[in-house]
Amino acid sequence: MSNENKISEIGKYFSIPISRRDLFKLAGVTAAGVILSGSNGDNHVEAAEKNSGQTLNYAGKKIPVLYDVDVCVCGGGPSGTAAAVNSARKGAKTVLIERSVALGGLGVIGCVYPFMQTHAPNSDTPYLSELKKRLLAKGIDYDDKVTGQTWHNPEILSLIHDEMCEESGVNILYETVLVDALCKDKKISAVIVQTIAGLAAIKAKTFIDSTGDAYLSRTVGVDYERGYEKTGNNQPMSFRFEMGGIDLEKLYNYVVVELKEDWCKSELPYLEIAEAMHRKQRYKLEELMARGVETGELTQEEAEYMQAYAIIGKPGVMSCNFPEIPVKFKSTDPIEYSKAVTYARKMMRNMANYLVKHLPGFENAYISREAAMLGARESWRIRGKYYLVEDDYHNQSRFPDAFCRTAWFIDAHGEKVSEKLPKGGYYEIPYRALITDKISNLIVTGRCISASFILQASMRIQPTCISIGEAAGIAAAYGLRNRVAANQIDWAAIPANQRSYVSEG
Ligand SMILES: Cc1cc2nc3c(=O)[nH]c(=O)nc-3n(C[C@H](O)[C@H](O)[C@H](O)COP(=O)(O)OP(=O)(O)OC[C@H]3O[C@@H](n4cnc5c(N)ncnc54)[C@H](O)[C@@H]3O)c2cc1C
């Protein structure tokens, strides 16, 4: 193979900028690596060694350091993607690790759409507003003008995420799983990841844990909680999916016009149907599901909860927020979690068959997509410098280091469903809920921040997780620029024009 050909081959596999001279050097090494791979499989080590100039010893193996950067964000969900883009935009060289092949986490690969409304006035932080504008620009009219929900489209959202990362210079590592971390003197020096080529390391000055499961934090010894302190149960998981072939008009006429269900306030093409037996509210579709139990077509577990939303840009397709998996399957136990998948897939099929048979509009419907990630509402949560509790919701707490506001009600399926706050009410989230005394260069984002089980059931919605990630990215870059450790940053000390949110107190 000529050198030019070797270079274009190698160019395909490296996203980091690399000089032509280095590329030529690399071409030689990789050619050797191809031969070596037959004997010891170390070709990616050799290539990355030349690329970042570093290797590292891990578990008796020499592994490549793929990147040595300012900020490494672990987990590309709503909060992690926001963190990475904002960190890169503020000038930090940033790597984003994601174990799937799409950014957006539960909001894309978990089939969780739409974004719920925060119910708090003026809660959209700049990055969230920009996401919405970009959805509109791509033809997704996300706003139903009634509910305040953001009816996003998953494939468009993952495309937008890719574009925003590309524009801001975020280096994404897809199909890359965070497996371990190296720590010294209360500082993380590198994370160990499993890439498509094998184990590798990423070095960074600051790390952001956006795994949703506090995986990085737990790995480096940060204190954590899981489940409800009163029962030991996690929030129930759901195995979400999409159904296509639905006659939405027929469904609307049946549920809204004939049954007079006033739950769904929006009009086609926006449509939500729901029933939840654990809530005080009685939904018109509860009867349909209860009948299924009487006839033996549904189990009580299946009939308990059913909710589906139209998806803008996918006519005749709905996002199904069911089956809700019994709480005996914990989101924090790998064996039970795996059993839950098999169990819930059967529930999914049975419930879908039931709807096809009995719900007008579903006659020709079929399962068109299964989530590629089980829907864990809550798993592990860190204990940080500030611990948000239920009183913060009811008291509408304000904080000097607040970086966003929210007012989504406490929605701890089965355990507690609170009243909404009075109109205009909200509580804030302080930066101290993202950091700990244990590790100086770690910031935690999204659904696993420092909050009690009950409070987490309010702050976990995607818009709030996005605002949390946005603040984490801004803080990470600010800390590095100003030589302040991530866990010593005072959000209020960041110049107001550099912050995504300024508390009104
Ligand atoms: C069933 C269900 C219904 C919901 N309904 C709504 C709703 O209607 N509207 C709403 O706004 N919110 C809803 N939510 C809440 C919301 O979707 C989540 O709380 C939110 O997505 C959390 O964002 P996150 O960034 O913290 O984590 P996640 O969305 O969980 O993203 C975490 C990301 O990290 C990646 N990751 C994890 N571990 C690793 C690892 N070791 N290595 C590499 N990558 C890793 C994952 O692949 C994923 O991309 C719902 C949640 C569930 C489960």
The ligand as an ORCA input file, in Angstrom:
! r2SCAN-3c Opt
* xyz 0 1
  C     -39.344      5.715     31.834
  C     -38.927      7.145     31.935
  C     -39.817      8.133     31.545
  C     -39.426      9.468     31.616
  N     -40.271     10.430     31.139
  C     -39.802     11.691     30.962
  C     -40.539     12.621     30.210
  O     -41.632     12.331     29.726
  N     -40.000     13.852     29.995
  C     -38.801     14.218     30.544
  O     -38.380     15.353     30.340
  N     -38.071     13.339     31.274
  C     -38.542     12.088     31.468
  N     -37.777     11.159     32.134
  C     -36.538     11.585     32.825
  C     -35.357     11.827     31.923
  O     -35.444     11.130     30.707
  C     -34.033     11.464     32.605
  O     -34.036     11.769     33.956
  C     -32.881     12.189     31.915
  O     -32.747     11.684     30.596
  C     -31.589     12.042     32.672
  O     -30.534     12.608     31.923
  P     -29.018     12.235     32.259
  O     -28.177     12.973     31.307
  O     -28.799     12.425     33.709
  O     -28.928     10.658     32.055
  P     -29.343      9.655     30.903
  O     -30.416     10.202     30.033
  O     -29.597      8.377     31.600
  O     -28.020      9.548     30.021
  C     -26.863      8.892     30.498
  C     -25.954      8.613     29.320
  O     -24.732      8.067     29.787
  C     -24.385      6.927     29.031
  N     -23.629      6.051     29.924
  C     -24.031      5.510     31.085
  N     -23.060      4.780     31.637
  C     -22.005      4.867     30.801
  C     -20.682      4.330     30.829
  N     -20.252      3.556     31.838
  N     -19.864      4.622     29.804
  C     -20.273      5.400     28.771
  N     -21.508      5.931     28.698
  C     -22.361      5.678     29.711
  C     -25.723      6.342     28.597
  O     -25.589      5.543     27.437
  C     -26.533      7.608     28.339
  O     -26.376      8.095     27.034
  C     -38.146      9.811     32.116
  C     -37.261      8.809     32.504
  C     -37.644      7.494     32.424
  C     -36.680      6.441     32.820
*
